[in-house]
Amino acid sequence: MMKTKNRIFFYLGLVFFYFLIFLSPSKIIYFSAYFVSTFFFYLFCKNIRVSLLYSLVLSLFSEIGLAGSLFIMEPKELNMGSGWWVSPMTILIILLLPLSIRKKNENIKQPDYFVIIFYTISAFSLLIFPYTNSLLGFLTLTEVILVYYILRSQMNNNNLKNIIFIIISMLFFQSILGSFQINLKKTVGSISESMSVDRPYGITTAEEENLFRISGTFGHPNLFAAFLLVSIPFINTLTKAKSFIKIILYFLSFIILFFTFTRVAWLIGIIYLFIYFFALRNINIKLACYRIFILMFIILLFIISPYLQARITSFSPAFDEFGSMGVRFKLFSESMNLINQYPLLGVGINRSLEIYASFPVTNLFENVPKSGFYRIHNTALEIGTEMGLLGLLSLIRFMIFVLWSFLKDKNNLKKKAAVVSLLGLIAISMFNPFFHSSIFRYFFLLSAIILI
């Protein structure tokens, strides 16, 4: 067991890490933050493998990398960006992988085999479609699978508490950063904000250009919203925290979630609120906490009401032919057309946009420019289009077994939070293209937590 007096080093590692990535003047300093945190984590646990594991979890929430310009996807006129880059996660995988191979893991479960099948199908797809874009997509997917392998190998009930605290600390950091963005109505200018490179003034809603959408350190508000939905349920695992502290954390997080102006995330967030409210009823809690909860809810409604009205007003235009939902429906049609043509192995990783932009079956690109923004806005369809039904079904089977395994330990509070997070992530992924984004890693992070 770790000595309690050493725990201060764990907290210091997180504090120095967040200060460094926020104030970093260069990517070199930004990358060094992960090794500064590793140093403090080592002072805490005296175990280099576990220290690197904690830093790896931190790196899962980063979208900053090096040498991305060397891996630009083709054709360049589609502006799909970099297909791969060297990230802090890349370096930590290289450092941790040898330590994970040496460590015997006797806890292999049935879902793990479906991850292997999923990855094998992606490799076979690359052999059939040996294109540069597919190779870059395969490299990115390889990193994700290696992260899952490392997490399954290294995570256990002894370090799970600290890993969840890292997730909550990232939620707090992102919420504070989001608060600054709300106030400034643009990115703060920190190197940790991936959006500040291409869009320093951020983006607004598609139907109402006066509504600025916050994005945290992520490249798009929808990605930020997905992160929030993943991390918010873990607040309830702070069993030693006073109830009013947890309520304040929920309050801050839901305000930040609102200002992403992601309507699907709002709906899922409302479901989270009901879950938390009933969780309060099922435990012995002071009446004052209920009053605080209700008061915070009223304050929340007061703060968001002017913006809520504007966003609700734009709900109907979203379903116009070229509104945000109308465009999604056209992308769904493009996806289904390609799945019908290439049902087993798809068209190859990272090639769907390239193909339907060249041979569309809808009139989508008659009114919008061809760009990387118009990927298939449904993660399941995105995978099915690029890896075929074999790839999609293997991943679905994996998720089913993960959720099924939870039933064997359904009273575990941490695993309950992970299941809620995973279900929320699956729900929002039905309207967003996460297959080639940093968010895709979270499916495997949450699964690894549930499978402990």
C-alpha positions in Angstrom: 0.0 0.0 0.0 1.2 3.5 -0.7 2.0 5.6 2.3 -0.5 8.4 2.8 2.3 10.9 3.4 3.6 10.3 -0.2 0.2 11.1 -1.7 1.1 14.8 -1.8 3.5 13.9 -4.7 0.6 12.5 -6.7 -1.3 15.8 -6.4 1.8 17.9 -7.1 2.3 15.8 -10.2 -1.1 16.8 -11.5 -0.8 20.5 -10.4 2.6 20.9 -12.2 1.3 19.0 -15.2 -1.7 21.3 -15.7 0.3 24.5 -15.1 2.9 23.4 -17.7 0.5 22.4 -20.5 -1.6 25.6 -20.0 1.4 28.0 -19.8 3.7 26.1 -22.1 5.4 28.4 -24.7 6.4 25.5 -27.0 5.5 21.9 -27.8 8.8 20.8 -26.3 7.7 22.2 -22.9 4.3 20.8 -23.4 5.7 17.3 -24.0 8.0 17.6 -21.0 4.9 18.1 -18.8 4.1 14.4 -19.1 7.6 13.5 -17.8 7.5 16.0 -15.0 4.2 14.3 -13.9 5.8 10.9 -14.2 8.6 12.0 -11.9 6.2 13.1 -9.2 4.1 10.0 -9.7 7.2 7.9 -9.1 7.9 9.8 -5.9 4.3 8.8 -4.9 4.3 5.1 -5.8 8.0 4.1 -6.2 7.0 2.2 -9.3 8.1 3.4 -12.7 5.6 1.2 -14.6 2.6 2.6 -12.6 4.0 6.1 -12.9 4.1 5.9 -16.7 0.6 4.4 -16.6 -0.7 7.5 -14.9 1.0 9.7 -17.4 -0.4 7.6 -20.3 -3.9 8.1 -19.0 -3.2 11.9 -19.0 -2.0 11.7 -22.6 -5.3 10.1 -23.8 -6.9 13.5 -23.5 -4.3 15.3 -25.6 -4.6 16.3 -29.3 -1.2 17.9 -29.6 1.5 16.3 -31.6 4.7 16.7 -33.6 5.5 16.2 -37.3 1.9 16.1 -38.3 2.7 18.0 -41.5 4.7 15.0 -42.7 1.6 12.8 -42.7 -1.0 14.9 -44.5 -3.8 12.8 -46.1 -4.6 12.8 -49.8 -6.1 14.4 -51.7 -5.0 17.7 -50.2 -8.0 19.6 -51.6 -10.2 17.7 -49.2 -8.2 19.2 -46.3 -8.5 16.1 -44.1 -5.5 17.1 -42.1 -2.8 14.9 -40.6 -3.4 11.2 -40.6 -0.9 10.6 -37.8 1.6 12.5 -35.6 4.0 11.9 -32.8 2.0 12.6 -29.6 2.8 12.3 -25.9 0.8 9.1 -26.0 3.1 7.7 -28.7 6.2 8.2 -26.6 4.5 6.7 -23.5 3.4 3.7 -25.4 6.9 3.1 -26.5 8.2 3.3 -22.9 5.4 1.2 -21.4 5.1 -1.5 -24.0 8.3 -3.4 -23.0 7.2 -3.3 -19.4 3.8 -4.6 -20.2 5.1 -7.5 -22.3 7.3 -8.6 -19.4 4.4 -8.4 -17.0 2.4 -11.6 -17.0 -1.3 -11.0 -17.4 -3.5 -13.9 -16.4 -6.7 -11.8 -16.6 -7.4 -12.1 -20.3 -11.2 -12.1 -20.8 -13.4 -13.0 -23.7 -13.9 -9.4 -24.9 -10.1 -9.1 -25.4 -10.3 -11.6 -28.2 -12.8 -9.5 -30.1 -10.3 -6.5 -29.9 -7.7 -8.8 -31.5 -10.3 -9.8 -34.2 -11.1 -6.1 -34.8 -7.5 -5.2 -35.2 -6.8 -8.2 -37.4 -9.6 -7.2 -39.8 -8.1 -3.7 -40.0 -4.7 -5.2 -40.9 -6.4 -7.4 -43.6 -8.2 -4.3 -44.9 -4.9 -2.5 -45.3 -3.5 -5.4 -47.3 -6.5 -5.2 -49.7 -6.4 -1.4 -49.8 -2.7 -0.4 -49.5 -3.2 3.3 -49.7 -1.3 6.0 -47.8 -4.5 7.2 -46.0 -5.3 3.6 -45.0 -1.7 3.1 -43.6 -2.0 6.3 -41.6 -5.3 5.2 -40.2 -3.9 1.8 -39.4 -1.0 3.4 -37.5 -3.5 5.5 -35.4 -5.6 2.5 -34.7 -2.5 0.5 -33.7 -1.8 3.1 -31.1 -5.3 2.8 -29.7 -5.1 -1.0 -29.6 -1.7 -0.9 -27.9 -3.1 1.6 -25.3 -5.9 -0.9 -24.6 -3.4 -3.8 -24.2 -1.3 -1.7 -21.8 -4.3 -0.6 -19.8 -5.6 -4.2 -19.5 -2.1 -5.3 -18.5 -1.3 -2.6 -16.0 -4.6 -1.5 -14.5 -5.9 -3.1 -11.3 -8.0 -2.3 -8.3 -5.0 -0.9 -6.5 -4.4 1.9 -9.1 -7.9 2.3 -10.4 -8.8 4.9 -7.7 -5.9 7.1 -8.8 -6.7 6.7 -12.5 -10.3 7.8 -11.9 -9.0 10.8 -9.9 -6.8 11.7 -12.9 -10.0 11.7 -15.1 -11.8 13.9 -12.6 -8.8 16.3 -12.4 -8.8 16.6 -16.2 -12.6 17.4 -16.0 -11.8 20.2 -13.5 -9.0 21.6 -15.7 -11.1 21.5 -18.8 -14.0 23.1 -17.0 -11.8 26.0 -15.8 -10.4 26.4 -19.3 -13.9 26.3 -20.7 -14.9 29.0 -18.3 -12.2 31.3 -19.6 -13.3 30.6 -23.2 -16.9 31.5 -22.3 -15.7 34.8 -20.9 -13.4 35.6 -23.8 -15.7 34.2 -26.5 -12.6 32.7 -28.2 -9.8 30.3 -27.4 -7.5 31.4 -24.6 -4.4 31.0 -26.7 -2.8 28.2 -24.8 -0.7 25.7 -26.9 -2.8 23.0 -25.3 -5.9 24.1 -27.2 -5.7 22.2 -30.5 -8.4 24.5 -32.0 -6.2 27.6 -31.5 -3.9 26.5 -34.4 -6.6 26.7 -37.2 -9.4 28.5 -35.5 -8.1 30.8 -32.8 -11.5 32.6 -32.6 -13.3 29.3 -32.2 -16.5 28.3 -34.0 -20.2 29.2 -33.7 -23.3 27.1 -34.1 -24.3 26.2 -37.7 -27.8 27.9 -37.4 -26.9 30.8 -35.2 -23.5 32.5 -35.7 -23.8 34.6 -32.5 -23.5 31.5 -30.3 -19.9 30.9 -29.6 -19.1 27.2 -28.8 -16.4 26.4 -26.3 -14.0 23.5 -27.0 -11.6 23.1 -24.1 -8.3 21.7 -25.4 -10.1 19.8 -28.1 -10.4 20.5 -31.9 -14.2 20.7 -31.9 -16.9 21.5 -29.4 -18.5 18.1 -30.1 -15.3 16.3 -29.1 -15.2 18.4 -25.9 -18.9 17.5 -25.2 -18.0 13.8 -25.6 -15.1 14.2 -23.2 -17.5 15.8 -20.6 -20.0 13.0 -21.0 -17.3 10.5 -20.4 -15.8 12.2 -17.3 -18.9 13.6 -15.5 -20.2 10.3 -14.2 -17.0 9.7 -12.3 -17.7 12.6 -10.0 -20.0 10.3 -8.1 -17.1 8.0 -7.2 -15.6 10.7 -4.9 -17.0 8.9 -1.9 -14.9 10.8 0.6 -15.8 14.2 -0.8 -18.6 16.1 0.9 -21.9 16.0 -1.0 -22.0 19.7 -1.6 -18.5 19.6 -3.2 -19.7 17.0 -5.6 -22.8 19.1 -6.4 -20.6 22.1 -7.2 -18.5 19.9 -9.5 -21.6 18.7 -11.3 -22.9 22.3 -11.5 -19.7 23.6 -13.1 -19.5 20.6 -15.4 -23.0 21.0 -16.7 -22.6 24.7 -17.3 -19.5 23.9 -19.4 -21.4 21.1 -21.2 -24.2 23.5 -22.0 -21.9 26.0 -23.7 -20.6 23.4 -26.1 -24.0 23.9 -27.6 -24.2 20.3 -28.6 -27.8 19.4 -28.4 -27.4 15.6 -28.3 -25.0 16.1 -25.4 -27.6 18.2 -23.6 -30.1 15.4 -23.9 -27.6 12.9 -22.5 -26.7 15.4 -19.8 -30.3 15.7 -18.7 -30.4 11.9 -18.3 -27.2 12.2 -16.2 -29.0 14.7 -14.0 -31.8 12.3 -13.3 -29.4 9.5 -12.6 -27.6 11.7 -10.1 -30.8 13.0 -8.5 -32.0 9.4 -7.8 -28.5 8.5 -6.6 -28.9 11.2 -4.0 -32.2 9.7 -2.9 -30.7 6.3 -2.5 -28.1 7.3 0.0 -28.1 8.8 3.5 -27.7 12.4 2.8 -28.6 15.6 4.6 -31.6 17.6 3.5 -29.4 20.6 3.0 -27.7 18.9 0.1 -31.0 18.4 -1.7 -31.6 22.1 -1.2 -28.2 22.9 -2.6 -28.9 20.7 -5.6 -32.2 22.4 -6.3 -30.7 25.8 -5.8 -27.9 25.0 -8.2 -30.3 23.7 -10.7 -32.4 26.9 -10.6 -29.2 29.0 -10.9 -28.1 26.9 -13.9 -31.5 27.5 -15.6 -31.1 31.2 -14.9 -27.6 31.4 -16.5 -28.4 29.4 -19.6 -32.0 30.6 -20.3 -31.0 33.4 -22.8 -28.8 31.0 -24.8 -31.2 28.1 -24.5 -33.9 30.1 -26.2 -31.7 31.0 -29.1 -30.5 27.4 -29.5 -34.1 26.0 -29.3 -35.2 28.6 -31.9 -32.5 27.1 -34.2 -33.7 23.5 -33.7 -36.2 23.5 -36.6 -33.6 24.9 -39.1 -31.3 22.1 -38.1 -33.6 19.7 -40.0 -33.6 21.7 -43.2 -31.9 20.1 -46.1 -28.6 21.6 -45.4 -29.0 22.2 -41.7 -26.8 20.3 -39.2 -29.1 17.3 -39.1 -30.0 17.5 -42.7 -26.3 17.2 -43.6 -26.0 14.2 -41.3 -28.8 12.4 -43.0 -27.1 12.9 -46.4 -23.8 11.6 -44.9 -25.7 8.6 -43.6 -27.0 8.0 -47.1 -23.5 8.2 -48.5 -22.3 5.7 -45.9 -25.1 3.2 -46.6 -24.4 3.3 -50.3 -20.7 2.4 -49.7 -21.6 -0.4 -47.2 -24.0 -1.9 -49.8 -21.1 -1.9 -52.4 -18.4 -3.1 -50.0 -20.2 -5.0 -47.2 -17.5 -7.3 -45.8 -14.3 -5.2 -45.5 -15.4 -1.8 -46.4 -13.5 0.7 -48.6 -10.4 0.9 -46.4 -9.5 3.0 -43.3 -9.6 6.7 -43.9 -10.9 6.4 -47.5 -14.7 6.9 -47.1 -14.7 10.7 -47.5 -12.3 10.5 -50.4 -14.7 8.1 -52.3 -18.1 9.7 -51.6 -16.7 13.1 -52.2 -15.6 11.9 -55.7 -18.7 9.8 -56.4 -21.6 11.2 -54.3 -25.1 9.8 -54.4 -26.6 12.9 -52.8 -26.5 16.5 -53.6 -24.5 17.3 -50.5 -21.4 18.8 -52.1 -23.4 21.0 -54.5 -24.0 23.3 -51.5 -21.1 22.7 -49.1 -17.4 22.6 -49.8 -15.6 19.2 -49.9 -13.6 19.0 -46.7 -12.6 16.9 -43.8 -15.4 18.3 -41.8 -17.9 16.2 -43.7 -16.9 12.8 -42.5 -19.7 10.3 -41.7 -21.3 11.7 -38.6 -22.0 8.3 -37.0 -19.1 6.4 -35.6 -20.7 3.0 -36.2 -21.5 3.8 -39.8 -18.0 5.2 -40.2 -16.4 2.0 -39.0 -18.9 -0.1 -41.1 -18.1 1.9 -44.2 -14.3 1.7 -43.8 -13.8 -1.7 -42.2 -17.0 -3.4 -43.4 -19.6 -5.3 -41.4 -17.0 -7.7 -40.2 -15.1 -4.9 -38.5 -18.2 -3.3 -37.1 -19.7 -6.5 -35.8 -16.5 -7.5 -34.0 -16.4 -4.1 -32.2 -20.1 -4.3 -31.3 -19.6 -7.8 -30.0 -16.7 -6.5 -27.9 -18.9 -3.8 -26.4 -21.7 -6.2 -25.6 -19.3 -8.5 -23.8 -17.8 -5.6 -21.9 -21.3 -4.5 -20.7 -22.2 -8.1 -19.9 -19.1 -8.5 -17.7 -20.3 -5.5 -15.7 -23.3 -7.5 -14.5 -21.0 -9.8 -12.6 -19.8 -6.8 -10.5 -22.7 -4.4 -10.8 -22.3 -3.1 -7.2 -18.9 -1.6 -7.9 -19.4 2.2 -7.9 -16.4 2.9 -10.2 -17.6 0.4 -12.7 -21.1 1.8 -12.6 -19.7 5.2 -13.5 -17.7 3.7 -16.3 -20.8 2.0 -17.7 -22.8 5.2 -17.6 -19.9 7.0 -19.3 -19.7 4.3 -22.0 -23.4 4.3 -22.7 -23.3 8.1 -22.9 -20.3 7.9 -25.3 -22.1 5.4 -27.5 -25.1 7.6 -27.6 -23.3 10.8 -28.7 -21.1 8.8 -31.2 -24.3 8.0 -33.1 -24.2 11.6 -34.3 -20.5 12.3 -34.6 -17.4 10.9 -36.4 -15.2 9.6 -33.6 -13.4 6.8 -35.3 -10.4 8.9 -36.4 -10.5 11.3 -33.4 -9.0 11.2 -29.9 -12.4 10.3 -28.5 -12.2 6.8 -30.0 -9.6 6.0 -27.3 -12.2 6.5 -24.6 -14.2 3.4 -25.7 -11.2 1.3 -24.8 -10.3 3.3 -21.6 -13.8 2.8 -20.2 -13.8 -0.9 -21.3 -10.5 -1.5 -19.6 -12.0 0.0 -16.3 -15.1 -2.2 -16.5 -13.1 -5.3 -17.2 -10.8 -5.0 -14.2 
